[in-house]
Amino acid sequence: MIDCKSLAEVRENIDRLDCRIVELLAERTLFVEQAGKLKASKSQVVDRERIEAVIRKVRHEAMECGMDAGLVENIYRSMIDAFIIYESQIWRRFHEGA
């Protein structure tokens, strides 16, 4: 970890990480799009069992990294909610329009 000496340096590092995070979100989006195309019914877009499995996994990963598991859970729940909205749009586009 980088020990920053100024707020500007902190922000520079956050910006650097944000670029990497956006790249990973773009990659994740491609898989969400595929899921939206592959799911046979709109009710499959929200899979509570899968959501809770993901949350358990990322909480565990957070603890392994020494990070606050509650923070990671909150971030992931927000992200999953946003991706559900997006996947619903994809599902409609490929299934209702077909």
C-alpha positions as semicolon CSV with decimal commas, in nm:
position;residue;x (nm);y (nm);z (nm)
1;M;0,000;0,000;0,000
2;I;0,115;0,349;-0,080
3;D;0,161;0,584;0,215
4;C;0,036;0,915;0,076
5;K;0,184;1,239;0,198
6;S;-0,093;1,470;0,073
7;L;-0,462;1,477;-0,014
8;A;-0,365;1,531;-0,378
9;E;-0,167;1,208;-0,371
10;V;-0,461;1,024;-0,211
11;R;-0,692;1,153;-0,485
12;E;-0,445;1,060;-0,757
13;N;-0,438;0,703;-0,629
14;I;-0,817;0,688;-0,597
15;D;-0,845;0,808;-0,957
16;R;-0,598;0,540;-1,066
17;L;-0,801;0,273;-0,892
18;D;-1,128;0,410;-1,030
19;C;-0,997;0,350;-1,382
20;R;-0,927;-0,014;-1,297
21;I;-1,265;-0,054;-1,127
22;V;-1,449;0,085;-1,431
23;E;-1,260;-0,157;-1,657
24;L;-1,369;-0,447;-1,434
25;L;-1,728;-0,320;-1,426
26;A;-1,727;-0,305;-1,806
27;E;-1,614;-0,668;-1,816
28;R;-1,879;-0,766;-1,559
29;T;-2,141;-0,588;-1,769
30;L;-2,062;-0,812;-2,067
31;F;-2,142;-1,118;-1,856
32;V;-2,460;-0,960;-1,719
33;E;-2,569;-0,896;-2,077
34;Q;-2,510;-1,261;-2,162
35;A;-2,711;-1,369;-1,857
36;G;-2,999;-1,145;-1,964
37;K;-3,002;-1,309;-2,305
38;L;-2,979;-1,663;-2,166
39;K;-3,248;-1,645;-1,896
40;A;-3,576;-1,786;-2,024
41;S;-3,808;-1,580;-1,804
42;K;-3,799;-1,232;-1,654
43;S;-3,844;-1,383;-1,307
44;Q;-3,498;-1,540;-1,343
45;V;-3,336;-1,196;-1,359
46;V;-3,362;-1,164;-0,980
47;D;-3,214;-1,477;-0,823
48;R;-3,217;-1,419;-0,446
49;E;-3,024;-1,739;-0,376
50;R;-2,746;-1,632;-0,615
51;I;-2,741;-1,280;-0,470
52;E;-2,694;-1,411;-0,117
53;A;-2,422;-1,652;-0,235
54;V;-2,235;-1,361;-0,396
55;I;-2,273;-1,155;-0,078
56;R;-2,137;-1,438;0,137
57;K;-1,843;-1,481;-0,102
58;V;-1,748;-1,113;-0,113
59;R;-1,787;-1,073;0,264
60;H;-1,544;-1,362;0,306
61;E;-1,303;-1,208;0,052
62;A;-1,324;-0,874;0,234
63;M;-1,237;-1,034;0,567
64;E;-0,946;-1,219;0,404
65;C;-0,816;-0,881;0,282
66;G;-0,865;-0,716;0,621
67;M;-1,145;-0,498;0,485
68;D;-1,475;-0,414;0,652
69;A;-1,716;-0,687;0,535
70;G;-2,020;-0,465;0,596
71;L;-1,882;-0,198;0,366
72;V;-1,819;-0,454;0,091
73;E;-2,168;-0,596;0,137
74;N;-2,324;-0,250;0,103
75;I;-2,123;-0,177;-0,211
76;Y;-2,213;-0,512;-0,366
77;R;-2,583;-0,486;-0,282
78;S;-2,594;-0,145;-0,451
79;M;-2,401;-0,276;-0,750
80;I;-2,621;-0,584;-0,780
81;D;-2,936;-0,367;-0,765
82;A;-2,799;-0,154;-1,050
83;F;-2,709;-0,461;-1,255
84;I;-3,057;-0,611;-1,198
85;I;-3,209;-0,298;-1,352
86;Y;-2,968;-0,322;-1,644
87;E;-3,020;-0,697;-1,691
88;S;-3,398;-0,644;-1,689
89;Q;-3,356;-0,400;-1,978
90;I;-3,142;-0,651;-2,167
91;W;-3,393;-0,929;-2,101
92;R;-3,682;-0,717;-2,233
93;R;-3,484;-0,619;-2,541
94;F;-3,404;-0,980;-2,632
95;H;-3,723;-1,156;-2,519
96;E;-4,015;-0,919;-2,548
97;G;-3,895;-0,780;-2,880
98;A;-3,832;-1,125;-3,028
